[in-house]
Amino acid sequence: MVDHGRISLKGVNVFYGKNQVLKDISLNIPAHSITVIIGPSGCGKTTLLKCFNRLLDEVEEARVEGEILFDGQNIYAPEVDVTQVRKRMGLLSQKPQVLPMSIYENVAFGPRIHGLQNKKKIDHVVEKYLRLAGLWDEVKARLSEPASRLSIGQQQRLCLARGLAVEPEILLCDEPTSALDPQSSRNVEAQLLRLKENYTIVLVTHILRQARRLADYVAFLYLGELIEFGPASEVLTSPQDPRTRAYITGEIS
Amino acid sequence: MLRQPLSADIRLKRRKRLDRAFHCLMLISASLVVIFLLLILGIILGKSLPALKISMITRTPGTGYYLGQEGGILNAIVGSMEITTGATLLALIIALPGVIFLNTYLKKKSAWAELIRLMLDILWGIPSIVYGAFGFLLMLTLHLRASLLAGMVTLALVELPILARSVDETMRLVPSELKEAAFSLGASRWQTATRVVLRQVFPGLITAILIALGRGLGDAASVLFTAGYTDRLTTSLLQPVATLPLAIFFQLNSPFPEVQQRAFASAAILTLMILAISLAARFLGRHLGRHRIK
């Protein structure tokens, strides 16, 4: 197990009503690397991701127990401002969800709500992050068009740029390529590999090949339990637990 | 072996006959709707033709207007616009924060939200004469006289549930993923509501406002006791105000045929105004949604 992580979970339990979906998860997520969470559908991968930026707060009957430490600070402590927690973690969801405004405004949205007003600075931010997401050249001529007119792959990269523009330290990605065509998926994967220099990335996926391409560390979840966690080379090639082995060889899915 | 295809054939024929019958029925009911609309428009326009002069909409009633002398119903046209615009604005100011609260601050299955929606639905169903009586009582308690203000408040109560529930329905259709996207960027509930949700529902909001406006314009019962009536233009909130539905009502009661014709002319003007609002609602609803996420 690798310790010294930016995010560490201590005994996290999550309930939906009476139903327990995550059981006593303890985990240290290392900084500046890609940690991939794998596991069969319904094992709690997305729930785990939504714990990190407290999106579970919005879910009916969801209850979180335990501690999630982010740079030593428990993000579930009562004095913590949830908007500040979320500002430090960008989210890339399964289906790209652009905001009902122009391409430019989508990227400018985050910086604006966090107080940036200077037009020149916003212009600069928009260009910087559209470039970082590898979208600038495709959209620079039509920044004022509705974002919903972009192709789905472009929308996902726009969401990436939008998330990066609030200058988070962590990127949470929930099967970010599952709605995309192969070309766009490769494009998004390439951006993620470049971004791990400066960001801590947590990626949920059900595609094992994607995990092999991207992961530095792998966590295997099964029925709400963390079965195995470690460097990708170890977990994906010589898993210790029989359940992990069964999943990786395709016996359970 | 032989009966099987035969009975299938009969069943097929029966199904086709049934299909044709229902097709006819639907065609008839659809044409009836169109026929009624054209009939109403035709009769009202036809009846009002002799009285439809430009002075109807440019002049207030002169002396002896109700006996067939010169004049128009400018007082009621302007009065109706004043009272309905005011009432709609008032209803919007009350409804919008409430609906935003229901949809972004409360959770989706909140018992509170359901209770508030139920109450709005009940309010929607209450006949407007009851609102009129309520407004009248309120007026007496506050020692107000029949006035633009009293009528406006009463009409706002009539429009409130219509406006609130229409906006509420469009807001409920906003995907929760869209709200989550804004939340995950660190937006507060207020920022999410005003900068994302309102933008997404903007066309629906405009349509809802226009529907409420149309409803308010045509409502007679709520203003009967509360707004009063006047032959002059209303320039103050505390003066009584004329409205088109009451203008129709008073003129239709007249024994003079010229005045009755003017009642139909007033009805035609009111109908055209409402028609214009409905068309505007359609047009705006279609063209304001440039940035909407589908």
Interface residues (C-beta under 8 A of the other chain):
Chain A: N53 L55 E58 E60 T83 Q84 R86 K87 M89 G90 L91 S93 K95 Q97 V98 L99 P100 M101 S102 F109 G110 I113 H114 P146 A147 S148 C159 R162 G163 V166
Chain B: K107 K108 K109 P175 S176 E177 L178 K179 E180 A181 A182 F183 S184 L185 G186 A187 S188 Q191 R195 V196 R199 Q200 R290 H291 R292 I293 K294
